[in-house]
Amino acid sequence: FLHDPGKYTKIGAKLPKGALLVGPPGTGKTLLAKAVAGEAKVPFFSLTGSDFIEMYVGVGASRVRDLFKEATKNAPCIVFIDEIDAIGRSRDSKYGGGNEEREQTLNQLLSEMDGFDSSKGVLILGATNRPEILDKALLRPGRFDRRIIVDKPDLKGRVDILKVHAKGVKMDETVDLDAIALATSGAVGSDLANMINEAAINAVKEKREFVNQQDLFNAVEVVLVGKEKKDRIMSEKERKIVSYHEVGHALISALQKNSEPVQKITIVPRTMGALGYVMHVPEEEKYLNTEAELRDLLVSLVGGRAAEEIVFDTVTTGAANDIERATSIARNMVIRYGMSKKFGLVSLATVESQYLEGRMSLTCSDETAAQIDAEVVAIIKESYEKALEMLRENRDVMDKLADFLIEKETITGKEFMKIFREVKGLPEPEEEKKEESKTDENKTEVLESESEEPKPATEEVVNEEPVSEASVSDEPTSETSASGESANEIPVGEESINEDNRPVGRFSNRTLD
C-alpha cells in the first residue's frame, strides 16, 4: 500500500501507521525490515533507539522532528527504529522511568506519529525483544497498529535458512540439511548462519574442497558447546568419573520410552566449560511436552549424579548444571504447568520477559512459596531415587559402556545402542542389520579391487615407455557420528531448557562442569 494507497482509501480503509516487530534476539527483525523496504522499492531510514538519546535535554526530541520531516519529503518510505525500547520504555517508575531526556523524546515520537498522515506513504517499523516494558501509549491503535511476532524458526524454517546460507558453500553428497535442522531446535537464524560458516572453516582446515555432514554436526557442537579443548588433561580418575557421569545420562535415556535418542557421548572437554556431554537428536519436531516426558527428563538429568554415587560412593561438583536445570523444570511443573498433585490446576507465577527468558515472579504468599519449595524438592528426590534404581539394575551395561567410552573418548549413538543391545540380549533392528550388511559388502568390494593383479603388457607395446601406475587414494573422511536419530533441552539447549521448557539447541547440556 506504499505505492497505491488510493485503493485502500477508496473503500474507506485507513492505512496502519506502524508495525512493531517483536521476537528474541537473532531472529532477523532488522533483516525483515530491510527486506520489506527492498521489496517495496522505497527509501529506507534505519536508526536505533539509542541514536536519539544524548546527555543534553531536547536533542532527542529535535532528532525525532528532523527524522519525520525528512521521511515526509521522501514519501513513500519506511522508517525503521531498532531497539525501540531504548526510547519507548514505559514512563512508569516500575520499568525505570523518570529520565527527562528519554521522556521528552518519547513524547515527541508519540506526537509525530499522531500528526503525520499515513496516506502519504510513510510507514514506521519498530523492533524490540522487550515488548513488556514499552509505554502503553506507544502501543495503542493509531501508532503501532500491528504487532508482528518474529519467533524462532520451526523445522521447515530452519531448513530454508540453512539452504540460504549454504548457497555459496561447496558441499558433498553426504550433506543432509534436514538432519541438521532437526538437531538444532531452538536455534535462531544467526546461529544457523554461524554453523554453516564453521563447517566450511573446518573443511578448509582438513584440506578438503567440500563440506560434508560431519563438518556440519561438528559445527553445531562448536556453536552450542564450544570447540574441543584437548589440551585440558584430566587424571585417569577424573576421566572415569566423567565417563560414568555421561553414561548415566545416556543409559537412563535409553531405558525410558519418553526420552530422545542418543546421538553422541563424549568426554572430550569443551571451551565453554563442559568436561563431557550427551547429545540427543529428536525424531520429530515437538511443541508440547507431556507430564510423563518431563518426569522422564528429570530422571535423565539426575542420572549422571546417580551413576557417580553408585560407582564411587560419593558425588562431585560436576552435576551442578544438571541440578540447576532439573530444579527449573520441577518448579515450572508446580507453579506454571499444573502438574503437581499438591497444588493442582493453579498458576502461581508470571513470566516477566517472554523473549529474553526473564525471571518469574511468584503470585502467592510467603507460606505458599515455602510449600512450593518443598514440592519441588519432593519431585527431584523421587526422580533421583528412580535413577538410582534403574542404574543399579543395569550396572553391567553401565560398566561396559563406561569402559568403551574411556577407551574411545567419543562414541556415536549407533555404537552406544549396539553395546546396550549386546549386553541386554536384545536383537538388532532390521534397518541397522541392512546398513551393516551394505557396509560389509562395500568393504569386500574394496578388498577385492585392491587384490587384483595388474595385467601384463602385451608384446605389441614392448617398445613403448613403461607408464607408472598412479596410486590414487581418497582422503579419509572423518567418521560420521550422526545417526539420524526429542522440546527438550534445546535447548540449550539445550538440550538447554528455557523457562517454557522448550529446547534451545538440541544438546542435552547434561554436561559435567
C-alpha positions as CSV (number, residue, x, y, z in Angstrom):
1,F,0.0,0.0,0.0
2,L,3.0,2.3,-0.1
3,H,2.8,2.8,-3.9
4,D,-1.0,2.8,-4.3
5,P,-2.7,3.9,-1.1
6,G,-5.7,5.2,-3.0
7,K,-7.3,1.8,-3.5
8,Y,-7.4,1.4,0.3
9,T,-8.8,4.9,1.0
10,K,-11.3,4.4,-1.8
11,I,-13.1,1.6,0.1
12,G,-12.8,3.6,3.4
13,A,-9.8,1.7,4.9
14,K,-7.3,3.6,7.0
15,L,-3.7,2.5,6.4
16,P,-1.7,1.4,9.5
17,K,0.8,4.0,10.6
18,G,3.3,1.5,12.1
19,A,4.1,-2.1,13.0
20,L,6.1,-3.4,15.9
21,L,8.4,-6.4,15.2
22,V,8.7,-8.5,18.4
23,G,10.9,-11.5,19.0
24,P,14.0,-12.9,20.6
25,P,17.5,-11.7,19.6
26,G,18.9,-13.1,16.4
27,T,15.6,-14.0,14.7
28,G,16.0,-11.5,11.9
29,K,13.8,-8.5,12.8
30,T,16.2,-6.0,11.3
31,L,16.7,-8.1,8.2
32,L,13.0,-8.4,7.8
33,A,12.5,-4.6,7.9
34,K,15.2,-4.2,5.2
35,A,13.6,-6.9,3.1
36,V,10.2,-5.1,3.3
37,A,11.8,-1.9,2.0
38,G,13.7,-3.8,-0.7
39,E,10.5,-5.5,-1.9
40,A,8.6,-2.2,-1.9
41,K,11.4,-0.4,-3.7
42,V,11.1,2.6,-1.4
43,P,13.7,4.7,0.6
44,F,14.7,3.1,3.9
45,F,15.6,5.1,7.0
46,S,17.2,3.0,9.7
47,L,18.1,4.1,13.2
48,T,18.4,2.6,16.7
49,G,16.7,3.9,19.8
50,S,20.0,5.0,21.3
51,D,20.7,7.3,18.4
52,F,18.1,9.7,19.7
53,I,19.4,9.9,23.3
54,E,22.1,12.4,24.3
55,M,23.2,14.0,27.6
56,Y,21.7,17.3,26.6
57,V,17.9,17.7,27.1
58,G,16.0,18.4,23.9
59,V,18.4,16.8,21.5
60,G,16.4,13.5,21.2
61,A,13.1,15.4,20.5
62,S,14.8,17.5,17.9
63,R,16.1,14.4,16.1
64,V,12.7,12.9,16.1
65,R,11.3,16.0,14.4
66,D,14.1,16.0,11.8
67,L,13.5,12.3,11.1
68,F,9.8,12.7,10.3
69,K,10.4,15.8,8.3
70,E,12.9,14.0,6.1
71,A,10.7,11.0,5.8
72,T,7.7,13.1,4.6
73,K,9.9,14.6,1.9
74,N,10.9,11.2,0.7
75,A,7.5,9.6,0.9
76,P,6.6,6.8,0.2
77,C,9.3,5.4,2.5
78,I,9.9,3.2,5.5
79,V,11.3,4.4,8.8
80,F,12.8,1.7,11.0
81,I,13.7,2.2,14.6
82,D,15.6,-0.8,16.0
83,E,15.7,-1.5,19.8
84,I,12.9,1.0,20.2
85,D,12.6,0.1,23.9
86,A,15.6,2.5,24.4
87,I,13.3,5.5,23.9
88,G,9.9,3.8,24.2
89,R,10.3,2.5,27.8
90,S,7.3,2.9,30.0
91,R,7.3,6.2,31.9
92,D,6.1,4.2,35.0
93,S,8.9,4.0,37.6
94,K,8.4,0.2,37.7
95,Y,10.4,-0.1,34.4
96,G,13.0,2.5,35.2
97,G,11.1,5.6,34.0
98,G,11.9,9.1,35.1
99,N,14.7,10.0,32.7
100,E,13.7,13.5,31.5
101,E,15.5,13.4,28.1
102,R,14.1,10.0,27.3
103,E,10.6,11.0,28.3
104,Q,10.8,14.2,26.1
105,T,12.0,12.1,23.1
106,L,9.1,9.6,23.6
107,N,6.6,12.4,23.9
108,Q,7.8,13.9,20.6
109,L,7.7,10.4,18.9
110,L,4.1,10.0,20.1
111,S,3.2,13.5,18.9
112,E,4.8,12.9,15.4
113,M,3.0,9.6,15.0
114,D,-0.3,11.2,15.8
115,G,0.4,14.1,13.5
116,F,1.5,12.6,10.2
117,D,-0.9,11.4,7.5
118,S,-0.4,7.7,6.8
119,S,-2.0,8.1,3.3
120,K,1.2,9.9,2.3
121,G,3.0,6.6,2.4
122,V,5.2,6.8,5.4
123,L,5.4,3.5,7.4
124,I,7.0,3.3,10.8
125,L,8.5,-0.1,11.8
126,G,9.9,-0.7,15.3
127,A,11.8,-3.7,16.7
128,T,12.2,-4.9,20.2
129,N,12.7,-8.0,22.3
130,R,11.3,-6.4,25.4
131,P,7.7,-5.5,24.5
132,E,6.5,-5.7,28.1
133,I,8.5,-2.6,29.1
134,L,7.2,-0.4,26.3
135,D,4.9,2.5,27.1
136,K,1.2,1.7,26.7
137,A,0.7,4.9,24.8
138,L,3.1,3.8,22.1
139,L,1.3,0.5,21.5
140,R,-2.3,1.9,21.2
141,P,-4.1,1.8,17.8
142,G,-3.2,4.8,15.7
143,R,0.5,4.5,16.5
144,F,1.9,0.9,16.3
145,D,-1.3,-0.6,15.0
146,R,0.1,-4.1,14.5
147,R,2.4,-6.4,16.5
148,I,4.3,-8.9,14.3
149,I,5.8,-11.8,16.1
150,V,9.2,-12.8,14.7
151,D,9.8,-16.0,16.7
152,K,12.5,-18.7,16.5
153,P,12.2,-20.7,13.2
154,D,10.4,-24.1,13.2
155,L,11.8,-27.1,11.5
156,K,10.8,-26.0,8.0
157,G,12.1,-22.5,8.7
158,R,15.5,-23.8,9.8
159,V,15.8,-26.0,6.7
160,D,15.0,-22.9,4.5
161,I,17.5,-20.7,6.4
162,L,20.2,-23.4,6.1
163,K,19.6,-23.6,2.4
164,V,20.0,-19.8,2.0
165,H,23.3,-19.7,3.9
166,A,24.6,-22.9,2.1
167,K,24.1,-21.5,-1.4
168,G,27.7,-20.3,-1.7
169,V,29.3,-23.2,0.1
170,K,30.6,-26.3,-1.7
171,M,29.0,-29.4,-0.2
172,D,29.3,-33.1,-1.0
173,E,26.6,-35.7,-1.4
174,T,26.6,-36.7,2.3
175,V,25.1,-33.4,3.4
176,D,21.6,-33.6,4.8
177,L,20.3,-30.2,5.9
178,D,17.1,-31.7,7.1
179,A,19.0,-33.7,9.7
180,I,21.0,-30.6,10.8
181,A,17.7,-28.7,11.1
182,L,16.2,-31.4,13.3
183,A,19.3,-31.4,15.5
184,T,19.1,-27.6,16.1
185,S,15.7,-27.0,17.5
186,G,15.6,-23.6,19.2
187,A,18.4,-22.1,17.1
188,V,17.9,-18.7,15.5
189,G,18.9,-17.6,12.1
190,S,22.2,-16.1,13.3
191,D,23.1,-19.4,14.9
192,L,22.4,-21.4,11.7
193,A,24.5,-19.0,9.6
194,N,27.4,-19.4,12.1
195,M,27.1,-23.2,11.9
196,I,27.4,-23.2,8.1
197,N,30.4,-20.9,8.3
198,E,32.1,-23.0,11.0
199,A,31.6,-26.1,8.9
200,A,33.3,-24.5,5.9
201,I,36.2,-23.4,8.0
202,N,36.6,-26.9,9.4
203,A,36.7,-28.4,5.8
204,V,39.4,-26.0,4.8
205,K,41.5,-26.9,7.9
206,E,41.3,-30.5,7.0
207,K,42.4,-29.6,3.4
208,R,39.2,-30.6,1.7
209,E,37.3,-28.8,-1.0
210,F,33.8,-29.8,0.0
211,V,31.9,-29.6,3.3
212,N,30.5,-33.0,4.5
213,Q,27.8,-33.9,7.0
214,Q,30.3,-34.5,9.8
215,D,31.6,-30.9,9.3
216,L,28.1,-29.6,9.9
217,F,27.5,-31.7,13.0
218,N,30.8,-30.6,14.4
219,A,29.8,-27.0,13.7
220,V,26.6,-27.5,15.6
221,E,28.6,-28.6,18.6
222,V,31.1,-25.7,18.2
223,V,28.3,-23.1,18.2
224,L,26.4,-24.6,21.1
225,V,29.1,-26.0,23.4
226,G,32.4,-24.7,22.1
227,K,35.4,-26.2,20.5
228,E,37.2,-29.3,21.7
229,K,39.8,-28.4,24.3
230,K,42.2,-31.4,24.1
231,D,45.0,-29.6,25.9
232,R,42.9,-29.9,29.2
233,I,44.4,-33.0,30.7
234,M,42.3,-34.9,33.2
235,S,43.6,-37.6,35.5
236,E,42.6,-41.2,35.0
237,K,40.3,-41.0,38.0
238,E,38.5,-37.8,36.7
239,R,38.2,-39.4,33.2
240,K,36.5,-42.4,34.8
241,I,34.1,-40.2,36.8
242,V,33.2,-38.1,33.8
243,S,32.6,-41.3,31.7
244,Y,30.3,-42.8,34.3
245,H,28.5,-39.5,34.7
246,E,27.8,-39.2,31.0
247,V,26.9,-42.9,30.5
248,G,24.5,-42.5,33.4
249,H,22.6,-39.8,31.5
250,A,22.6,-41.8,28.2
251,L,21.7,-45.1,29.8
252,I,18.7,-43.6,31.6
253,S,17.5,-42.1,28.3
254,A,17.8,-45.5,26.5
255,L,15.8,-47.2,29.3
256,Q,12.9,-44.8,29.1
257,K,10.4,-44.7,26.4
258,N,9.8,-40.9,26.5
259,S,13.4,-39.8,26.1
260,E,15.1,-38.7,22.9
261,P,17.5,-41.0,21.1
262,V,21.2,-40.6,22.0
263,Q,23.3,-39.2,19.1
264,K,26.7,-38.9,20.7
265,I,28.5,-39.2,24.0
266,T,31.9,-37.6,24.6
267,I,34.3,-36.9,27.4
268,V,36.5,-34.5,25.4
269,P,36.4,-31.2,27.3
270,R,34.9,-28.1,25.5
271,T,35.9,-24.5,25.6
272,M,32.6,-23.4,27.2
273,G,33.5,-25.4,30.3
274,A,31.9,-28.8,29.7
275,L,34.1,-31.8,30.6
276,G,31.7,-34.1,28.7
277,Y,28.2,-34.2,27.4
278,V,25.5,-36.3,25.8
279,M,23.9,-35.1,22.5
280,H,20.4,-36.0,21.7
281,V,18.6,-35.6,18.4
282,P,14.8,-35.7,18.2
283,E,12.9,-38.0,15.9
284,E,10.4,-35.2,15.2
285,E,9.8,-31.5,15.9
286,K,7.7,-31.1,19.1
287,Y,5.9,-28.1,20.5
288,L,4.3,-29.7,23.6
289,N,5.6,-31.9,26.4
290,T,3.5,-34.3,28.4
291,E,3.9,-34.7,32.2
292,A,5.4,-38.2,31.6
293,E,8.0,-36.7,29.2
294,L,9.1,-34.0,31.8
295,R,9.3,-36.6,34.6
296,D,11.5,-38.9,32.4
297,L,13.7,-35.9,31.6
298,L,14.1,-35.2,35.3
299,V,15.3,-38.8,35.8
300,S,17.7,-38.5,33.0
301,L,19.1,-35.2,34.2
302,V,19.9,-36.6,37.6
303,G,21.2,-39.9,36.1
304,G,24.8,-38.6,36.0
305,R,24.8,-37.8,39.7
306,A,23.2,-41.2,40.5
307,A,25.9,-43.0,38.5
308,E,28.7,-41.2,40.5
309,E,27.1,-42.3,43.8
310,I,26.6,-45.9,42.7
311,V,30.1,-46.4,41.3
312,F,32.3,-44.2,43.5
313,D,30.1,-44.0,46.7
314,T,30.5,-40.2,46.5
315,V,29.4,-37.3,44.3
316,T,31.2,-34.4,42.6
317,T,30.5,-30.8,41.6
318,G,30.0,-31.9,38.0
319,A,26.2,-32.2,38.3
320,A,25.7,-28.5,39.1
321,N,24.2,-27.7,35.7
322,D,22.0,-30.8,35.8
323,I,20.7,-29.9,39.2
324,E,20.0,-26.3,38.1
325,R,18.0,-27.5,35.1
326,A,16.2,-30.2,37.0
327,T,15.1,-27.6,39.6
328,S,13.9,-25.2,36.9
329,I,11.8,-27.9,35.2
330,A,10.3,-29.2,38.5
331,R,9.5,-25.6,39.6
332,N,7.8,-24.9,36.3
333,M,5.8,-28.1,36.7
334,V,4.5,-26.9,40.0
335,I,3.9,-23.2,39.5
336,R,3.1,-22.9,35.8
337,Y,2.0,-26.2,34.3
338,G,-0.4,-27.5,36.9
339,M,1.5,-30.8,37.2
340,S,1.6,-31.0,41.0
341,K,-0.8,-33.1,42.9
342,K,-0.5,-30.8,45.9
343,F,-1.4,-27.6,44.1
344,G,-3.3,-28.9,41.0
345,L,-4.5,-26.5,38.3
346,V,-3.2,-23.3,39.8
347,S,-0.8,-20.8,38.2
348,L,1.4,-19.4,40.9
349,A,3.8,-17.3,38.9
350,T,4.1,-14.9,35.9
351,V,7.0,-14.6,33.4
352,E,8.3,-11.0,33.2
353,S,10.1,-11.3,29.9
354,Q,8.8,-13.7,27.3
355,Y,11.5,-13.2,24.7
356,L,14.6,-12.7,26.9
357,E,13.8,-15.7,29.2
358,G,13.3,-13.3,32.1
359,R,12.8,-14.4,35.6
360,M,9.4,-15.4,37.0
361,S,7.6,-13.6,39.8
362,L,5.6,-15.6,42.3
363,T,2.0,-14.5,42.7
364,C,1.4,-16.2,46.1
365,S,2.0,-15.7,49.8
366,D,5.3,-16.5,51.6
367,E,3.7,-19.5,53.2
368,T,2.7,-20.9,49.8
369,A,6.1,-20.2,48.4
370,A,7.7,-22.4,51.1
371,Q,5.2,-25.2,50.2
372,I,6.3,-24.8,46.6
373,D,9.9,-25.3,47.5
374,A,9.0,-28.4,49.4
375,E,7.1,-29.8,46.5
376,V,10.0,-29.1,44.1
377,V,12.4,-30.9,46.4
378,A,10.0,-33.9,46.6
379,I,9.7,-34.2,42.8
380,I,13.5,-34.1,42.3
381,K,14.1,-36.6,45.2
382,E,11.6,-39.0,43.6
383,S,13.4,-38.7,40.2
384,Y,16.8,-39.3,41.8
385,E,15.5,-42.5,43.6
386,K,14.2,-43.8,40.3
387,A,17.5,-43.1,38.6
388,L,19.4,-44.9,41.3
389,E,17.1,-47.9,41.0
390,M,17.4,-48.1,37.2
391,L,21.2,-47.8,37.1
392,R,21.7,-50.4,39.9
393,E,19.5,-52.9,37.9
394,N,21.6,-52.2,34.8
395,R,25.1,-51.9,36.4
396,D,26.6,-54.4,33.9
397,V,25.5,-52.3,30.9
398,M,26.8,-49.1,32.6
399,D,30.2,-50.6,33.3
400,K,30.6,-51.9,29.7
401,L,29.6,-48.6,28.2
402,A,31.8,-46.6,30.5
403,D,34.9,-48.8,29.7
404,F,34.3,-48.3,26.0
405,L,33.8,-44.5,26.4
406,I,37.1,-44.2,28.4
407,E,38.9,-46.0,25.6
408,K,37.4,-44.2,22.7
409,E,36.6,-40.8,24.4
410,T,33.7,-40.2,21.9
411,I,31.1,-42.8,20.8
412,T,28.2,-42.4,18.4
413,G,24.6,-43.2,19.1
414,K,24.8,-46.4,17.0
415,E,27.8,-47.7,18.9
416,F,26.1,-46.9,22.2
417,M,22.9,-48.8,21.2
418,K,24.9,-51.7,19.8
419,I,26.6,-52.3,23.1
420,F,23.4,-51.7,25.0
421,R,21.6,-54.4,23.0
422,E,24.5,-56.8,23.2
423,V,24.6,-56.7,27.0
424,K,20.8,-56.8,27.3
425,G,20.5,-59.6,24.8
426,L,18.2,-57.6,22.5
427,P,18.0,-58.2,18.7
428,E,19.3,-55.6,16.3
429,P,16.7,-53.6,14.4
430,E,16.2,-54.8,10.8
431,E,17.3,-51.4,9.4
432,E,20.6,-51.5,11.2
433,K,21.2,-55.1,10.0
434,K,20.7,-54.0,6.4
435,E,23.1,-51.0,6.9
436,E,25.8,-53.2,8.4
437,S,25.4,-55.8,5.5
438,K,25.8,-53.0,2.9
439,T,28.9,-51.7,4.7
440,D,30.4,-55.2,4.8
441,E,29.6,-55.6,1.0
442,N,31.3,-52.3,0.2
443,K,34.4,-53.3,2.3
444,T,34.6,-56.7,0.4
445,E,34.4,-54.9,-3.0
446,V,37.2,-52.6,-1.9
447,L,39.4,-55.5,-0.8
448,E,38.8,-57.4,-4.0
449,S,39.7,-54.5,-6.2
450,E,42.9,-53.9,-4.2
451,S,43.9,-57.6,-4.6
452,E,43.6,-57.7,-8.4
453,E,46.9,-58.1,-10.1
454,P,47.7,-55.7,-12.9
455,K,47.6,-57.3,-16.4
456,P,51.0,-57.9,-18.0
457,A,51.8,-55.7,-21.0
458,T,51.3,-57.4,-24.4
459,E,54.1,-57.8,-27.0
460,E,52.6,-55.0,-29.1
461,V,53.6,-52.3,-26.6
462,V,57.1,-53.6,-25.7
463,N,58.8,-50.7,-27.3
464,E,56.7,-48.1,-25.5
465,E,57.9,-46.4,-22.4
466,P,56.5,-48.0,-19.3
467,V,53.8,-46.0,-17.7
468,S,53.9,-45.9,-13.9
469,E,50.5,-46.7,-12.4
470,A,49.3,-43.8,-10.3
471,S,48.1,-44.8,-6.9
472,V,45.2,-42.7,-6.1
473,S,43.8,-42.7,-2.6
474,D,40.8,-40.7,-1.5
475,E,41.4,-38.6,1.6
476,P,39.9,-40.3,4.6
477,T,36.6,-38.8,5.7
478,S,36.0,-38.3,9.4
479,E,33.7,-40.9,10.9
480,T,30.2,-39.6,11.0
481,S,28.7,-39.7,14.4
482,A,25.3,-38.6,13.2
483,S,22.8,-41.4,13.3
484,G,19.8,-39.6,12.1
485,E,18.1,-40.4,15.2
486,S,13.3,-35.4,21.1
487,A,11.2,-29.7,23.0
488,N,13.7,-30.8,25.4
489,E,16.6,-29.3,26.1
490,I,17.2,-27.2,23.4
491,P,17.6,-26.3,24.4
492,V,20.1,-25.5,25.3
493,G,19.6,-26.1,24.8
494,E,19.8,-27.2,25.5
495,E,19.4,-29.7,25.1
496,S,19.0,-26.2,27.2
497,I,15.7,-25.7,28.7
498,N,14.3,-22.2,28.8
499,E,11.5,-21.0,31.0
500,D,9.0,-22.7,28.8
501,N,11.0,-26.0,28.8
502,R,11.4,-25.6,25.1
503,P,14.7,-26.6,23.7
504,V,17.4,-24.0,22.8
505,G,19.7,-26.2,20.8
506,R,19.4,-29.9,20.8
507,F,22.2,-30.6,23.2
508,S,21.0,-32.2,26.4
509,N,23.5,-29.9,28.0
510,R,23.9,-32.7,30.5
511,T,27.4,-31.6,30.9
512,L,29.9,-32.1,33.7
513,D,31.0,-28.6,34.6
